[in-house]
Structures are given as structure tokens and as C-alpha cells.
Amino acid sequence: ARHIKTADNYVFCKSKSYNNTDYYVCIKKRTMQCPSRLTFDRGLRTIKKYNPDHNHVADDLAVCVREARSRVFEEASSAKSTKRIISELEDELPVDVLEAMPSSKALKQTLRRRRRRNLATSTSLHGDARGKG
């Protein structure tokens, strides 16, 4: 996974992988120079090391927004219409999370872009319907 959320609601982004270990840094590393890191053992599927010394508080709202956006991106590969995906999201999320989300227009554009990319990837892997590729 590109991102990991810890039980204390901090989010980490993968910085590198080596052998069977992924190395993550806090997503606030760049903006706030947060020193917190963790290492994840892919074989055991567990966190091996975790430095919980953050120089900022956990942002629960940002975590909720990130999770909602991830769900939207996962839905891009479904057969649901773009309008339906956005509508379901708006029905499910609390108001404070909705207000912190990108606009509906931006989410729709992102969904369309993601679907085009998925289509291009599947076409290049399988060739097009006319037997070319």
C-alpha cells in the first residue's frame, strides 16, 4: 500500500522498499519536518519499527478525507456511473468531511481521468478489439 494509517490516526507515505521491507515517512515530513517513521515487513504483514514522535497532532478530518478519496478512486474501476459514485459518497459522509473534500466537479474529473488510465492500461495489456497491439 502507498499509505498506512496507524491506530493513533497518523498517516504515513511509502518512501522506499528494500528486500521484503517498506519504509514509510509521516505525510507531514515535507511541510512540518515531522521525524516520525515506520518500517513494514511485507512477509509478516506487520509493522517492524515505529517512531511515534510526531511534532504535530493527528488530523482526524484529513484522515477521513483521505480515506473517502481512496474509496472514490477504487470505485473508478466499477461499473457505477460517475454521478452515482459521487452521489453515494455525498449521502454517506458527514458534513464536516464533505466540506473538506474536493468539489464534486474535481472528483468527477479525477474519476474520468482514472477510468481513462485504467482503460488505456487494459487496452495496452490485451491489445485492442481489432487484433492489433
C-alpha positions as CSV (number, residue, x, y, z in Angstrom):
1,A,0.0,0.0,0.0
2,R,1.1,3.5,-0.8
3,H,-0.2,4.9,2.5
4,I,-0.6,3.4,6.0
5,K,-2.8,4.8,8.8
6,T,-1.7,3.9,12.4
7,A,-4.1,3.3,15.2
8,D,-3.4,6.7,16.6
9,N,-4.6,8.3,13.3
10,Y,-1.3,9.4,11.7
11,V,-0.8,8.7,8.0
12,F,2.4,7.6,6.5
13,C,3.5,7.5,2.9
14,K,5.9,4.9,1.4
15,S,9.3,6.3,0.7
16,K,11.2,3.2,-0.4
17,S,11.2,-0.6,-0.5
18,Y,14.2,-2.9,0.1
19,N,14.1,-6.7,0.2
20,N,10.8,-7.5,2.0
21,T,10.6,-4.2,3.9
22,D,8.7,-1.0,3.0
23,Y,9.9,2.3,4.6
24,Y,7.3,5.0,5.4
25,V,7.6,8.6,6.5
26,C,4.9,10.8,8.0
27,I,2.9,12.7,5.4
28,K,3.8,15.9,7.3
29,K,7.6,15.2,6.7
30,R,7.8,17.8,4.0
31,T,5.5,20.5,5.3
32,M,6.3,20.3,9.0
33,Q,9.6,18.3,9.0
34,C,8.0,15.6,11.1
35,P,10.6,13.0,12.1
36,S,8.2,10.0,12.6
37,R,8.9,6.9,10.5
38,L,7.9,3.3,10.4
39,T,9.0,0.1,8.7
40,F,6.6,-2.5,7.5
41,D,7.5,-6.2,6.9
42,R,5.6,-7.3,3.8
43,G,6.2,-11.0,4.5
44,L,4.8,-10.9,8.0
45,R,2.4,-8.1,7.2
46,T,3.3,-6.2,10.4
47,I,5.0,-3.0,11.4
48,K,8.5,-3.8,12.5
49,K,9.6,-0.4,13.8
50,Y,7.5,2.7,14.6
51,N,8.9,6.0,15.9
52,P,5.7,7.7,17.3
53,D,7.4,11.1,17.9
54,H,5.4,13.4,15.8
55,N,5.8,17.2,16.0
56,H,2.1,17.8,15.2
57,V,-1.2,16.5,16.3
58,A,-3.1,13.8,14.3
59,D,-5.6,15.4,11.9
60,D,-8.7,13.1,12.1
61,L,-10.5,15.1,9.5
62,A,-7.7,14.8,7.0
63,V,-7.6,11.1,7.6
64,C,-11.3,10.8,6.9
65,V,-10.9,12.9,3.7
66,R,-8.0,10.7,2.5
67,E,-10.0,7.5,3.1
68,A,-13.0,8.9,1.3
69,R,-10.9,9.9,-1.7
70,S,-9.3,6.5,-1.8
71,R,-12.7,4.9,-1.9
72,V,-13.7,7.1,-4.8
73,F,-10.5,6.1,-6.7
74,E,-11.3,2.4,-6.0
75,E,-14.8,2.9,-7.4
76,A,-13.3,4.1,-10.7
77,S,-12.9,0.5,-11.8
78,S,-16.6,-0.3,-11.0
79,A,-19.4,-0.2,-13.5
80,K,-21.2,2.5,-11.5
81,S,-21.7,5.8,-13.2
82,T,-19.6,8.8,-12.1
83,K,-22.7,10.6,-10.9
84,R,-23.8,7.7,-8.8
85,I,-20.4,7.3,-7.1
86,I,-20.4,11.0,-6.2
87,S,-24.0,10.8,-5.0
88,E,-23.4,7.8,-2.8
89,L,-20.3,9.5,-1.3
90,E,-22.3,12.7,-0.5
91,D,-25.0,10.6,1.1
92,E,-22.6,8.6,3.3
93,L,-20.1,11.2,4.5
94,P,-20.6,13.6,7.5
95,V,-21.0,17.3,6.6
96,D,-17.5,18.3,8.0
97,V,-15.8,15.7,5.8
98,L,-17.8,16.7,2.8
99,E,-16.8,20.3,3.3
100,A,-13.1,19.3,3.4
101,M,-13.4,17.2,0.3
102,P,-12.5,18.5,-3.2
103,S,-15.5,19.8,-5.2
104,S,-17.9,17.4,-6.9
105,K,-16.6,18.7,-10.2
106,A,-13.0,17.9,-9.3
107,L,-13.9,14.4,-8.1
108,K,-15.8,13.7,-11.3
109,Q,-12.8,14.9,-13.4
110,T,-10.5,12.7,-11.3
111,L,-12.8,9.7,-11.8
112,R,-12.9,10.2,-15.5
113,R,-9.1,10.5,-15.7
114,R,-8.7,7.4,-13.6
115,R,-11.1,5.5,-15.8
116,R,-9.3,6.6,-19.0
117,R,-6.0,5.5,-17.5
118,N,-7.4,2.1,-16.5
119,L,-8.9,1.7,-20.0
120,A,-5.6,2.6,-21.6
121,T,-3.7,0.2,-19.4
122,S,-6.1,-2.7,-20.1
123,T,-6.0,-2.0,-23.8
124,S,-2.2,-2.0,-23.9
125,L,-2.1,-5.2,-22.0
126,H,-4.6,-7.1,-24.1
127,G,-4.4,-5.4,-27.4
128,D,-7.4,-3.7,-28.9
129,A,-10.5,-5.5,-30.3
130,R,-9.3,-5.5,-33.9
131,G,-6.4,-7.8,-33.0
132,K,-3.8,-5.0,-33.2
133,G,-1.2,-4.5,-30.4
